[in-house]
Amino acid sequence: MTSTLSLAEALAAGPVVLDGGMSNQLESAGYDLSDELWSARLLAEQPEAVTEAHLAYFRAGADVAITASYQATFEGFAKRGISHDRAAELMALSVESAREAARRAGVARPLWVAASAGPYGAMLADGSEYRGRYGLSVDELERFHRPRLEVLAAARPDALALETVPDADEAAALLRAVRGLGVPAWLTYSVAGDRTRAAQPLEEAFALAAEADEVIAVGVNCCAPQDVEAAAATAARVTGKPVVVYPNSGETWDAEARAWAGRSTFTTGQVKGWQQAGARLIGGCCRVGPDGIAGIAGALGAA
């Protein structure tokens, strides 16, 4: 069921379970995502597949669904000949698809929807979301992000997920871009060790969000599981806000081959350590599927 309790109120009350990777769930269902639009392409072509993916995570124990809009941008859709108005409809559909899954889930616990806004590098589809430093100013990045955030906010999600941010400059742009939208947000960096992917110290990167009233949680996502605990502790100490963490499986994305390499290092035995470090909103990112989310829910006593 959808909730009358806000996500911020839920985070104040206890741990909340996030979903897992959208792309791997769609691929496991047999959908081809070898496209620059990635899972966003299915919003146009097979939206029911997106709803079913969300439903699998709700049934596995997730309390929050992150929409399939990570790679949904006006510029990215335009490359595929999709008009501005149709692109806006598809972004709004990403929120409605998750809402529909919440309606179908048939569970008694509260469920929420977070609208994903990926970094500028996701639109480039060349792996630069794992590097940052695009050569754009904060003002230019704000102008890129604001229109899509306005559309996503107008679809009334419970939160905006400003996620996989590789660069503190882009975080500054996103924090500007969400002002006045009337929808709370969380901010998560993609990190390597104790630094952003653009090599900025996490203390400085997290500090940007400390005074942002719109931001209800701060943390990391799509990073190696072993980087989570220290980053969560830093985020909690620097911001005083609830911490959100959802690492990938520990495998490495090869942008040229458009494939994952290496082995998974994700285990649900790590979850309690993340919680003790300050994490309240916990899930998985790429290559963490419904079984992993069920394990997280069980570890948090939420199943």
C-alpha positions as CSV (number, residue, x, y, z in Angstrom):
1,M,0.0,0.0,0.0
2,T,1.1,3.6,-0.4
3,S,1.8,5.5,2.8
4,T,0.4,8.5,4.5
5,L,3.7,8.5,6.5
6,S,6.4,10.5,4.8
7,L,9.7,8.8,4.0
8,A,11.5,11.3,6.3
9,E,9.2,10.3,9.1
10,A,9.8,6.6,8.4
11,L,13.6,7.1,8.4
12,A,13.3,8.8,11.8
13,A,11.4,5.8,13.1
14,G,13.7,3.0,12.0
15,P,15.4,1.3,9.0
16,V,13.8,1.3,5.6
17,V,14.5,-1.2,2.8
18,L,15.4,0.1,-0.7
19,D,15.1,-2.0,-3.8
20,G,17.9,-3.4,-6.0
21,G,19.1,-3.0,-9.5
22,M,16.5,-2.2,-12.1
23,S,18.6,-3.2,-15.1
24,N,19.6,-6.7,-13.8
25,Q,16.0,-7.5,-12.9
26,L,14.9,-6.5,-16.4
27,E,17.7,-8.5,-18.0
28,S,16.9,-11.6,-15.9
29,A,13.3,-11.3,-17.2
30,G,14.8,-11.5,-20.7
31,Y,14.9,-7.9,-21.9
32,D,17.8,-6.6,-23.9
33,L,19.2,-3.4,-22.4
34,S,22.1,-2.9,-24.9
35,D,21.1,0.6,-25.7
36,E,22.2,4.1,-24.6
37,L,18.8,4.6,-22.9
38,W,19.3,1.4,-20.8
39,S,16.2,0.6,-18.8
40,A,14.6,4.0,-19.7
41,R,14.0,2.6,-23.2
42,L,11.4,0.1,-21.8
43,L,9.3,3.0,-20.5
44,A,8.6,3.8,-24.1
45,E,8.5,0.2,-25.5
46,Q,7.3,-2.1,-22.6
47,P,6.3,-0.2,-19.5
48,E,4.6,-3.3,-18.0
49,A,8.1,-4.8,-17.8
50,V,9.2,-1.9,-15.5
51,T,6.1,-2.3,-13.3
52,E,6.8,-6.1,-13.0
53,A,10.4,-5.4,-12.0
54,H,9.3,-3.0,-9.2
55,L,6.7,-5.6,-8.1
56,A,9.4,-8.2,-7.7
57,Y,11.3,-6.0,-5.3
58,F,8.3,-5.0,-3.3
59,R,7.4,-8.7,-2.9
60,A,11.0,-9.4,-1.9
61,G,10.7,-6.9,1.0
62,A,11.6,-3.5,-0.4
63,D,9.8,-0.5,1.1
64,V,11.0,2.0,-1.5
65,A,11.1,1.6,-5.3
66,I,13.5,3.7,-7.3
67,T,12.1,4.6,-10.7
68,A,13.5,3.6,-14.1
69,S,14.3,7.3,-14.9
70,Y,18.1,7.2,-14.1
71,Q,19.0,7.5,-17.8
72,A,15.8,9.4,-18.8
73,T,16.8,12.8,-20.0
74,F,15.4,15.2,-22.7
75,E,18.7,15.0,-24.5
76,G,19.0,11.2,-24.4
77,F,15.4,10.8,-25.6
78,A,15.9,13.4,-28.3
79,K,18.8,11.3,-29.7
80,R,16.2,8.6,-30.3
81,G,13.8,10.9,-32.0
82,I,11.5,11.2,-29.0
83,S,9.9,14.6,-28.7
84,H,10.2,16.9,-25.6
85,D,6.6,16.4,-24.7
86,R,6.8,12.6,-25.1
87,A,10.0,12.5,-23.0
88,A,8.2,14.3,-20.2
89,E,5.3,11.8,-20.4
90,L,7.8,8.9,-20.1
91,M,9.5,10.5,-17.1
92,A,6.1,10.8,-15.4
93,L,5.3,7.3,-16.4
94,S,8.3,6.0,-14.5
95,V,6.8,7.3,-11.3
96,E,3.3,5.9,-12.2
97,S,4.8,2.5,-13.0
98,A,6.3,2.3,-9.5
99,R,3.0,3.5,-8.0
100,E,1.2,0.8,-9.9
101,A,3.5,-1.9,-8.6
102,A,2.9,-0.6,-5.0
103,R,-0.8,-1.0,-5.6
104,R,-0.4,-4.5,-6.9
105,A,2.0,-5.6,-4.2
106,G,-0.8,-6.5,-1.8
107,V,1.3,-5.9,1.3
108,A,0.2,-4.2,4.5
109,R,3.4,-2.3,5.2
110,P,3.9,1.3,3.8
111,L,5.5,1.6,0.4
112,W,7.2,4.7,-1.2
113,V,8.4,5.8,-4.6
114,A,11.7,7.7,-5.3
115,A,12.2,9.2,-8.7
116,S,15.7,8.6,-10.0
117,A,17.8,11.4,-11.4
118,G,21.2,10.1,-12.6
119,P,24.2,12.2,-13.2
120,Y,25.1,14.0,-16.5
121,G,27.5,11.2,-17.3
122,A,24.6,8.7,-17.5
123,M,23.2,10.5,-20.4
124,L,26.5,10.3,-22.2
125,A,26.4,6.5,-21.8
126,D,30.2,6.2,-21.9
127,G,31.0,5.3,-18.3
128,S,31.8,8.9,-17.4
129,E,29.3,8.7,-14.5
130,Y,32.1,6.8,-12.8
131,R,34.6,9.5,-13.4
132,G,32.9,12.9,-13.2
133,R,34.9,16.0,-14.3
134,Y,32.8,16.6,-17.4
135,G,34.3,20.0,-18.2
136,L,31.0,21.7,-17.4
137,S,30.4,24.4,-14.8
138,V,28.0,24.1,-11.9
139,D,25.7,26.5,-13.6
140,E,25.7,24.4,-16.8
141,L,25.0,21.2,-14.8
142,E,22.2,22.9,-13.0
143,R,20.6,23.9,-16.3
144,F,20.9,20.3,-17.5
145,H,19.3,18.8,-14.4
146,R,16.5,21.3,-13.5
147,P,14.0,20.6,-16.4
148,R,13.9,16.8,-15.8
149,L,13.7,17.3,-12.0
150,E,10.8,19.6,-12.5
151,V,9.0,17.0,-14.6
152,L,9.8,14.2,-12.1
153,A,8.7,16.4,-9.1
154,A,5.4,17.2,-10.9
155,A,4.7,13.4,-11.0
156,R,4.6,13.6,-7.1
157,P,7.0,10.9,-6.1
158,D,7.7,10.6,-2.4
159,A,11.3,11.6,-2.9
160,L,13.8,12.4,-5.6
161,A,16.9,10.1,-5.7
162,L,19.9,12.2,-6.8
163,E,22.1,9.2,-7.3
164,T,25.4,7.8,-8.5
165,V,26.8,11.4,-8.4
166,P,30.6,11.1,-9.1
167,D,31.6,14.7,-8.5
168,A,31.0,17.3,-5.7
169,D,30.5,20.0,-8.4
170,E,27.6,18.1,-9.8
171,A,26.2,17.5,-6.4
172,A,26.3,21.3,-5.9
173,A,24.4,21.7,-9.1
174,L,21.8,19.1,-8.1
175,L,21.2,20.7,-4.7
176,R,20.5,24.0,-6.5
177,A,18.3,22.3,-9.0
178,V,16.0,20.7,-6.4
179,R,15.3,24.0,-4.5
180,G,11.6,25.0,-4.5
181,L,10.3,21.8,-6.1
182,G,8.4,20.8,-3.1
183,V,9.7,17.2,-3.1
184,P,12.3,15.9,-0.6
185,A,15.5,14.4,-2.0
186,W,18.3,12.1,-1.1
187,L,21.9,12.6,-2.4
188,T,24.2,9.6,-3.0
189,Y,27.7,9.6,-4.4
190,S,29.4,6.9,-6.3
191,V,32.7,6.5,-4.4
192,A,36.1,4.8,-4.5
193,G,37.4,4.4,-0.9
194,D,37.1,7.7,1.0
195,R,36.7,9.9,-2.1
196,T,34.2,10.6,-4.8
197,R,34.9,9.2,-8.2
198,A,36.3,12.6,-9.1
199,A,38.7,12.2,-6.2
200,Q,37.2,14.8,-3.8
201,P,37.3,13.9,-0.1
202,L,34.0,12.6,1.1
203,E,33.9,14.9,4.1
204,E,33.8,17.9,1.7
205,A,31.4,16.2,-0.6
206,F,28.9,15.3,2.1
207,A,29.2,18.7,3.7
208,L,27.4,20.3,0.7
209,A,24.2,18.6,1.8
210,A,24.4,19.3,5.5
211,E,22.4,22.6,5.3
212,A,20.1,21.6,2.4
213,D,16.6,21.5,3.9
214,E,15.3,19.5,0.9
215,V,17.8,16.6,1.6
216,I,16.4,14.0,3.9
217,A,19.2,11.5,3.5
218,V,22.8,11.4,2.3
219,G,25.1,8.6,1.4
220,V,26.6,6.3,-1.3
221,N,25.4,4.0,-4.1
222,C,26.7,1.9,-6.9
223,C,30.0,1.5,-5.1
224,A,31.8,-1.6,-3.8
225,P,30.2,-3.0,-0.7
226,Q,33.5,-2.7,1.3
227,D,33.4,1.0,0.8
228,V,30.0,1.5,2.4
229,E,30.6,1.3,6.2
230,A,33.3,4.0,6.4
231,A,31.4,6.3,4.0
232,A,28.2,5.9,6.0
233,A,29.9,6.9,9.2
234,T,31.4,9.9,7.5
235,A,28.0,11.0,6.0
236,A,26.3,10.7,9.4
237,R,29.1,12.6,11.2
238,V,29.3,15.4,8.7
239,T,25.6,16.0,7.9
240,G,23.7,14.8,11.0
241,K,21.2,13.4,8.5
242,P,19.9,9.8,8.0
243,V,22.3,7.9,5.8
244,V,21.3,6.0,2.6
245,V,23.4,3.2,1.2
246,Y,22.9,0.9,-1.8
247,P,26.1,-0.6,-3.2
248,N,26.4,-2.7,-6.3
249,S,27.5,-6.3,-6.1
250,G,31.2,-5.5,-6.1
251,E,31.7,-6.3,-9.7
252,T,33.2,-3.7,-12.1
253,W,31.4,-2.1,-15.0
254,D,33.3,-2.2,-18.3
255,A,31.9,0.7,-20.3
256,E,33.5,-0.3,-23.5
257,A,32.3,-3.9,-23.4
258,R,29.0,-2.7,-21.7
259,A,29.3,-5.6,-19.3
260,W,30.1,-6.4,-15.7
261,A,33.4,-8.1,-14.8
262,G,34.8,-9.7,-11.6
263,R,33.0,-11.4,-8.8
264,S,30.3,-10.4,-6.3
265,T,31.5,-9.3,-2.9
266,F,28.0,-8.3,-1.6
267,T,26.7,-10.3,1.4
268,T,23.8,-9.6,3.7
269,G,26.2,-10.2,6.6
270,Q,27.5,-6.6,5.9
271,V,24.2,-5.0,6.5
272,K,24.3,-4.7,10.3
273,G,27.7,-2.9,10.1
274,W,26.2,-0.4,7.7
275,Q,23.2,0.1,10.0
276,Q,25.5,0.6,13.0
277,A,27.5,3.2,11.0
278,G,24.4,5.3,10.6
279,A,22.6,3.8,7.5
280,R,18.8,4.0,7.8
281,L,17.8,3.5,4.1
282,I,19.5,0.4,2.8
283,G,19.3,-1.5,-0.4
284,G,21.3,-2.6,-3.5
285,C,22.3,-1.2,-6.8
286,C,23.5,-2.9,-10.0
287,R,23.6,-6.7,-9.8
288,V,21.8,-6.9,-6.5
289,G,18.5,-8.6,-7.2
290,P,15.3,-9.6,-5.3
291,D,17.1,-12.3,-3.4
292,G,19.7,-9.8,-2.1
293,I,16.9,-7.4,-1.1
294,A,15.1,-10.2,0.7
295,G,18.3,-10.8,2.6
296,I,18.6,-7.2,3.6
297,A,15.0,-7.1,4.8
298,G,15.7,-10.1,6.9
299,A,18.9,-8.7,8.3
300,L,17.1,-5.5,9.3
301,G,14.2,-7.4,10.8
302,A,11.9,-5.9,8.2
303,A,10.8,-9.1,6.5
